[in-house]
Amino acid sequence: MTALTSTSSGGDAPARQSFVAEQLGKHHFLMRRLHSLTGIVPVGLFTIGHLFTNAQMIWGQDAEGHSAFQHEVEFIHNLPFLLFIEIGLWASIAFHAGLGLFYTFSGKGNVKSYSYGDNIRYMLQRVSGIIALVFIFFHIATLRWRWDMLGLWDTPFYHLGGYVPGMDDVAPALADAPLSVPLTAYALQYSAWVALFYLLGVVAVVFHWSNGLWTAAISWGLTISVNSMRNWGYACIGLFVALMLFFVAAYVGSLKFDFDTMTPEQKAATLLTVGPQQGTWAFDDEEALADDLASLGMEWVLVVDEPEDANEDRPVIEPSTESESADAGASLGLN
């Protein structure tokens, strides 16, 4: 039996593609170039800078709580037009990820039938892209936006949700405490699962970008001969190794970080940030921790199971107006 088709306006025309798929098909060449370009320039260059900055954690910090990593973080935070830089970066990530997901679920690989190197890379590129996207979302949501994922994920940076907003108003001495290294170290030392998640996520990010560079050179016509493809492949492998060394430096620096060496202000700010009484697991010398908190008038942070009326004289850490900040700081013994 022969299937009937009709090309007249009155017949049952074949189902049309969605508008998005149709437009992407019409502008396939342009979209492919923009997809690779957004992955290489803003996202890729940021990845290099971010991993290099994090690698400074291997050097630890001095007695005042400052470190090369803290210096780099403060430099980034003081960049002019930082908001616009972040908007541009997020727009690039959103475009690259959205188009990448479309290509991932609309493309067809034949790795099962032909397990050649190109097909394996095709599969790994898409799998690593999905893993990288999930990792970036969790990393930013917990570190920057301080989401607790609706309570479904006890996030490393958010921990149990004890973050103290407005600390720069009510406790100036704590607001200036450098916490870039401690909080990053806290995240990775908090749980072996968290550390494994970060390892898997960074490997996916670095592989996705390094392998994407190799294929982008072919798409842009920069590597035509077999020798040029091979040589560029070696360069991409070298870049992958270099970026992973940056990550290993940050990883080791975080895992070996000793919280007992922090300043009293850092200890208090860390406990308040991750949640009072929730971050004490990170300290081995509990006596020194108690003494440091007492020197700030904040020994109440470690008090457990107090009677209800014991909270009457306890200073409350919460956002306040500037007129109230001096009194609040004085009540904590910080001014």
Buried (B, 14 or more C-beta within 10 A) or exposed (E): EEEEEEEEEEEEEEEEEEEEEEEBEEEEEEBBBBBBBBBBEBBBEBBBEBBBBBBBBBEBBEEEBBBBBBBBBEEEEEEEEEEEBEEEBEEBBEBBBEBBBBBBEEEEBEBEEEEEEEBEBBBBBBBBBBBBBBBBBBBEBBBEEBBBEEEEBBBBBBBBBBBBEBBEBBBBBBBEBBBBBBBBBBBBBBEEEBBEBBBBBBBBBBBBBBBBBBBBBEBEEEBEEEEEBEEBBEEBEEBBEBBBEBBBBBBBBBEEBEBEBBBBBBBBBBBBBBBBBBBBEBBEEEEEBBEBBBEBBBBBBBEEEEEEEEEEEEBEBEEBEEEEBEEBBEBBEBE
